[in-house]
Amino acid sequence: MLEAIGTTLTAADTTLAGTGLDTRLAGPALDSRRAEYAVTTATAGAKALTALAMNAQTLVVPSTGGWPRTELRGDQAAGRPVKSAAPRAAAGRPA
């Protein structure tokens, strides 16, 4: 999934048009990236886009058999501490 998001972001970042972003982003993430395109365009590239890492650095999935299951993901931007978050329920049903 992260690879597909990264591919879409790379294509949109190249043109600064945001075409296709709504297939992989929604809500604040989509709004934020579109705003970055506007700022980058308005500053003629002086304000570059924020680089986004497209790799999960940590994934903890419990071995429970019941639903809902929870997962915890974490990432760390270069030079920044890892932020902790409460586990969230994973949507879906058993396969």
C-alpha positions in Angstrom: 0.0 0.0 0.0 2.8 2.5 0.9 4.4 1.7 -2.5 1.2 2.6 -4.3 0.8 5.8 -2.4 4.5 6.7 -3.1 4.1 6.1 -6.8 1.0 8.4 -6.9 2.7 11.1 -4.9 5.8 11.0 -7.1 3.7 11.4 -10.2 1.7 14.3 -8.7 4.9 15.9 -7.2 6.5 16.0 -10.6 3.8 18.1 -12.1 2.7 20.0 -9.0 -0.8 19.5 -10.3 -2.1 17.0 -7.8 -3.7 14.9 -10.6 -4.7 11.5 -9.2 -3.9 12.3 -5.5 -7.5 11.8 -4.5 -7.1 8.1 -5.4 -4.6 7.6 -2.6 -5.1 10.6 -0.2 -8.2 12.1 1.5 -9.1 14.7 4.1 -6.3 16.7 5.7 -3.6 14.7 3.9 -5.0 15.6 0.5 -5.6 19.2 1.5 -2.1 19.6 2.9 -0.4 18.2 -0.2 -2.5 20.4 -2.5 -1.6 23.4 -0.3 2.1 22.5 -0.6 1.7 22.4 -4.4 0.2 25.9 -4.4 3.0 27.3 -2.2 5.8 25.6 -4.2 4.3 27.0 -7.4 3.8 30.5 -5.9 7.4 30.7 -4.7 8.8 29.3 -7.9 10.2 26.4 -6.0 11.9 28.4 -3.3 9.6 26.5 -0.8 10.2 22.9 -1.7 7.7 20.1 -1.1 8.0 18.1 2.2 9.6 14.8 1.5 7.4 12.0 2.8 8.9 8.6 3.7 6.9 5.7 2.2 8.2 2.9 4.3 6.8 1.6 7.6 9.6 1.5 10.2 7.6 -0.4 12.8 4.5 -2.5 12.7 3.2 -4.4 15.7 0.2 -6.7 15.1 -1.0 -8.8 18.0 -1.6 -12.5 17.5 -5.2 -12.4 18.7 -7.8 -14.4 16.8 -10.8 -12.2 17.6 -12.1 -9.0 16.0 -11.6 -6.2 16.1 -7.8 -6.5 15.9 -5.5 -3.7 16.7 -2.3 -2.6 15.1 0.3 0.0 16.0 2.5 1.6 13.4 5.4 4.0 13.9 7.7 6.0 11.8 10.5 8.5 12.5 11.4 11.5 10.4 15.2 12.1 10.2 16.3 13.8 13.4 12.9 13.7 15.1 11.9 11.4 18.0 9.4 8.7 17.4 5.9 9.7 18.3 3.8 7.2 20.2 0.2 6.7 19.6 -2.6 4.6 21.1 -3.4 1.4 19.2 -6.4 1.6 16.9 -8.9 -1.0 15.9 -8.3 -2.4 12.4 -11.4 -2.2 10.3 -12.7 -5.3 8.5 -13.7 -8.8 9.1 -11.8 -12.1 9.3 -10.9 -13.5 5.9 
